[in-house]
Amino acid sequence: MATASEFKPTIVGFLCNWCCYGGADLAGVSRFQYPPYLRVIRLMCSGRVDLSFIFRTLAKKADGVFIGGCHLNDCHYNPEGNYDALGNTLMAKRILEKIGVNPERLRLEWVSAGEGVRFAEVITSFSAKVKSLGPLGSAEGIPVAELSSRLQMAEELVPYIKLVERERLRVPVRTEEGYKEFFGSERFDRLFDELILDKLVMSRIMGFVRQQPVQANEISGRLDLQPSEVARHLRQLTERGLVKFERGHTLVAAV
């Protein structure tokens, strides 16, 4: 018997209308059992799951995000629509990891309308994983309010991330292996650090400075950043006129 204190995770699922939602419906009609933690949002295509959907859902204190789509090359709208879902998921996992959220809280699976058993198995597996992690923040060891703040900053960067993806981070080969190879490559690591990670760190610094004037030497400890990294970003932020020093080493937001 479940105890009153047993953790019951909140999992938000974005399901493709034509395949995964059909699989969920079949699982229900067939009475296949799986944990009752999934809250479904029905979309016409898994490729519609924007990065901002993922960050906003977790920022609103969901414990996990599930994305379910058609099998690759079986997209009902665009032969490559679910490749967009794959790319967004791999990018989101990397960003989540960098801002301190366990990337295992996000899962993407392909489920056809006839795979009711598979849908139940996948949701059972993912529910067990999220439950083992505990409420958002438990596995991370970071207060939920701080995680939510970081996720909101990541969401604000989504328009910029989309531009960078289109111009500099285009996957050369649209196959599942091609995506995984590209996102696991040294080239991607280098471009990610240069084009996205730096912006994430500067956003965190800006968010911290906007709260109240701070001493420059406080930032590394409060944000768990290397002093050299903070110094480099503060130089860039001051050159751009986004922060300024007052009364010696006190930092304030200039805008």
N, C-alpha and C positions, 0 to 999 in steps of 0.2 A: 504494500500500500504506500502511495506517495505521501511524504511528510509535507507539513505546511511550509517548510523552508526549502523544499526542493526547487532548484532553478528551472524555470520554464522559459527557454529562449524565445525571442521574437525574431523570426526569419521572414524577410520580405522576398518574394519570388516574382521576377519579371518573366512571364511565359509567353512565347510565341503562340499566336492564335491558331496557326495551322497545324502545328506539330506537338509541341510540348504541352500546350493547354489541352489538346485532344488526348494526349497520354494521361494527363491528370484526371480528365473526365472519365476515361476508361478505367483508371485505377479506382475511382469512386464508385462507378456503376458496378464494377466487378468486386467491390468490397475488399480490395487489397489494403492491408493495414500499413499505416505509417504514422509517425508522431504528428500530433495536431498543432505544430508550431508555425506552419507555413501560412503566410498571408499573401494571397495571389494578386498580382496586378497583370492584367491581360493586355498584351501589346500585339500589333499586327506582325511585327518582325523583331527578332532578337537584336538585329542591327540598330534598332531604335533606342536601345538602352545606352543612353549617353553617359559619359564619365560623371557628369554632374548628378545623375540619378543615384549612382553608387555612393558618392561622397555625401550627398544630402541625406540619403537613407540611413547611413551609419551615424551621421551627425545628429539625427533625430532619435538616436539611441536604439536602433535596431542592433541585434547581436550578430546577424549574418545576412548576407545578400546572395540570393540564388538567381542565376540566369539560365533559362532553358530555351533552346532553339531547335530548328530542324537540323538534321545531319548535314555536314558540309557537302556542298554541291547540290543540295535538295531544297534550297531556299525558294519559297513560293512567289516572291516578288522580284528578287534580283539574284541571279545565280551566286552572287558574292555577298549577299546581305549578312549572312552569319559570319563571314570573315571579318566584317566590321565589329561584330560582337566579340570575336576572338581577340582582335587587336585591342579593343577597349578594355577587355578583361586583363590581358597581359600588361598593358600600360597601367591600369588601375592597381594591380597587385604590386607593381614596382613602386608606385607612389605611396600606397598604403604602408609598405615596408619602411619607406624613408621617413614617414611622419609618425611612425611608432605604432601603427595598427597592424595586428597580426593578419597577413594576407590570406591565411586559411579561412578567414571569415567571409571570403568571396569565392564562389564556385560557379563554373560554367559547365553545362552538360548538354549533349545533343540527345533528344528523345523524340521519337516519331509518335504519331497519333495512335499507332497500334502497339506501343510499348508501355502498356499500363503497369506491367510487372516491373519493368526497368525504372519507371518513374518512382514507384513506391520504394524500390531498393535505393535509388539515388538519394531521395529525400530522407530516408531512414539513416543512411550513412552520413549525410551532411548534418542532419539534426544531432546525431551522436557527437560529431566533431565539434560543432558549435557549443553543445552542452558541456563537453569536456573542457572547452576554453573558459567557460563561465561568462558572466555578463561582460559587455564591452568595457574594457579597462582592466579586467582581472588578469588576463594573460599578458597584457601589455605592461601592467604595473604603473599605469599613468591615470590620474584622475579623469573621470568622464568629461568634465567641463573643459579640461585642457585638450583632450582628444577631439572633442566637438569643435573647439576653436581651430585646431589644425586642419580638420576636415573642411570647415567652412573656407579657410584660406585656400585649400586645394581646389575647392569648387570655384572660387573666384578666378582661378588661373585657367579654367577649362577653355575659354575662348582662345587664349594664347597657346595652350597645349595643342589644340586642334590645328592652329596655324603652323606650329612647329612640325606636327606630324605630316601635314600636307606638303610642306616645303623641304624638310630635312630628314624626316623619319619614315619615309615611305617604304613599305615592305617590298622587296624586289620580286618575290615569287609568292603568288597567292595560293599556297597549299598549307595544310596544317604544319607539315614539317618545316616549310619555309618561314612561317611565322615564329615557330618556337626557336628555330636556328637564329633568326634575326634578333629576336628579343633576348636571346642568351649570348649574343656575340659581344666581343670587346668593342666593336664599333658602336653598337647601341649603348653600351655602358658609358663610353666616352661622350657621346652626344647627349645622353640623358643627363649626365652630371653637368655638362656645359650649358645645355639649353633649358632644362627643367629643374633640376635639383637646386641650382643657384637661385632661381626665382622663388622656389619654395622656402628656402632658408631666408632670403631677404623679406619675404612676406611675413614670416614668423617674427623676424626682428622688428619690422615695421609695426606689426600688431602689438608687440610688447611695448615698444616705445610710445605708441599712441595712448596706452592706458594711463601713463604718467611719466614725468621726467625721470630718467634713470642714469646712473653712472655707467659709463661704457664698460668698466670691468665687471659689472654685475651680470651682463648679458650671457656670457659663456656659461656661467654656473646655473643660471635660471632656465636657460634653454637647452642645456646639455650639448653645447657646441664647443669646438676647439677655439681657444683665444685667437689663434692665427686666422681661422676661418671667419670669426666675427670681425676682426680688424679689416680683412679684405672686403667683406661686404659693407662695412660701415664706410670705407673709403669710397666705394661705388655709390652708396646711397647719398653721401654728402656731396659728391661730385654732381649727382643728378638733382640736388636740391630737395631731396625727400626728407632728410633729417639734418639737424644742425646742432652744434655744440653751444651751450650757454654756461657761463660761470665755470669755466675750466673744462671739466670732463662730463658735465651733465648733458645728456642727450634729450632732445625734444623733437617731435614730428614737425616738419616744416610745412606740411600740407594736411 
